[in-house]
Amino acid sequence: MRYISTRGTAPVLSFEDTMLTGLARDGGLYVPETIPTLTTDQIAAMSGQSYEEIAFTVMRPFIGDTFTDDEFRELIAKAYATFGHDARAPLVQLAPNHFLLELFHGPTLAFKDFAMQLIGQMFQKALGRKGARVTIVGATSGDTGSAAIEAFRGLDNVDVFILYPHGRVSEVQRRQMTTPVESNVHALAVDGDFDDCQARLKDMFNDFEFRDGVKLAGVNSINWGRVLAQVVYYFSSAVSLGAPARDVSFTVPTGNFGDIFAGYIAKRMGLPIKDLVVATNQNDILDRCLKGQGYHKGSVHPSISPSMDIQVSSNFERALFDAYGRDGNAVAQLMAELGQGGFDVSQGAMQVLQDTYKSGRASEAETSATITSALKRTGELLCPHSAIGVKVADELREQATPMITLATAHPAKFPDAVEAATGLRPALPARMADLFDRPERLTRVANDLSALKAHILEALET
Ligand SMILES: *Cc1c(COP(=O)(O)O)cnc(C)c1O
């Protein structure tokens, strides 16, 4: 299996190098040259299997000879052993034919753990046998950073630096990043918003001297390994509702477009998915774009669903690449226009996007109201991100097809918003009950490339 860049000019890489690299050297994102498919029989055989067995079947065709079958099985087993639920990704029912896929039973209580725990295992294995060391730098709106730190803390071959927007993450998110004591963990509070953090990260990748000097590796959702790990739960949940014998639909609370893109990959692999619904908060550039209004950046408006507070949605580039018939030049052109503020999507590409994705948005008031009504009608406490999914799913779902809405975080990760909507303050699971007692360690850094580079170089030397 070979991987190519969405901008067409970076070297073609193996799975291992794609995973260890992150962003392509032409500024693009890596995608598989072809999407492997599973037969109906292979999908049907997943019925009743463990999450780990399904994960092996779904991901194996993508990894080439990076790991042997036995090695890969062992990495998967270790990755998900840290989860607090035997099903890993359990489904609960909300209403007739509407289901909630709980993706928050990992160690940092958000779906990011599904990919990050596995990436941690894969990095350790691949780097260990090469005797190589890398510097992981990630940008986060809260959940990626905590999941990455949890996955890489204390590992021998890795230093991990996480850029998060100062004052714009929840206290639980911040503490998950600032309380680990391991010396290879570095939490950097940047004076800016998430898009600034993400832009500085891209700057570092495009600074080849720095990039090669520190052996920079990326674990943001632009990393193909992240997307791949997320394809698995589309299969496990759909099969438990009767796929491949019947269609299912999914609604996905979306920010950087990684999670919903994993659903698209599942569909391309042969999973009978009818609708893939993108749900955004008030930062609704994706919803506007999918409704034909072009892709034009505004400014970020902080919301009660901070993990979706974003204007530049990195993985959307992968969707555009396919919508433009895999024309890397066309994508490079669009991304150059985006640097100037935005672009319009061609009619042909728009048709492809609209055939593939539906979309909706939820305002702040609608998000709160959905948290309140879900508790009353189902007994479920939803986090604000998951509530956006439920609201949009209820608007767009058809009674004939089961709808699975992805619950992307545990309500205790966003207790203020949940308490404001319901009067109930969700408790942290017992295994992290002392989070608020642990000392914090972080560095404030200006939203400035040279300041960030200087800090990272200095920290690596000590
Ligand atoms: C990251 C995140 C999202 C958005 O996922 P993308 O893959 O970036 O679209 C939604 N909800 C929560 C809780 C998250 O942490």
The ligand as an SDF file (V2000), in Angstrom:
LIG
                    3D

 15 15  0  0  0  0  0  0  0  0999 V2000
  -11.8180   16.6220   17.9810 C   0  0  0  0  0  0  0  0  0  0  0  0
  -13.2240   16.6340   18.4290 C   0  0  0  0  0  0  0  0  0  0  0  0
  -14.2850   16.8070   17.5230 C   0  0  0  0  0  0  0  0  0  0  0  0
  -14.0570   17.0810   16.0540 C   0  0  0  0  0  0  0  0  0  0  0  0
  -13.4620   15.9890   15.4020 O   0  0  0  0  0  0  0  0  0  0  0  0
  -12.7580   16.2160   13.9880 P   0  0  0  0  0  0  0  0  0  0  0  0
  -12.1600   14.8930   13.6300 O   0  0  0  0  0  0  0  0  0  0  0  0
  -11.7270   17.2640   14.1960 O   0  0  0  0  0  0  0  0  0  0  0  0
  -13.8110   16.6470   13.0370 O   0  0  0  0  0  0  0  0  0  0  0  0
  -15.5680   16.7250   18.0230 C   0  0  0  0  0  0  0  0  0  0  0  0
  -15.8130   16.5130   19.3250 N   0  0  0  0  0  0  0  0  0  0  0  0
  -14.8260   16.3480   20.2280 C   0  0  0  0  0  0  0  0  0  0  0  0
  -15.1650   16.1300   21.6470 C   0  0  0  0  0  0  0  0  0  0  0  0
  -13.5010   16.3960   19.8180 C   0  0  0  0  0  0  0  0  0  0  0  0
  -12.5140   16.2260   20.7060 O   0  0  0  0  0  0  0  0  0  0  0  0
  1  2  1  0
  2  3  1  0
  2 14  2  0
  3  4  1  0
  3 10  2  0
  4  5  1  0
  5  6  1  0
  6  7  2  0
  6  8  1  0
  6  9  1  0
 10 11  1  0
 11 12  2  0
 12 13  1  0
 12 14  1  0
 14 15  1  0
M  END
$$$$
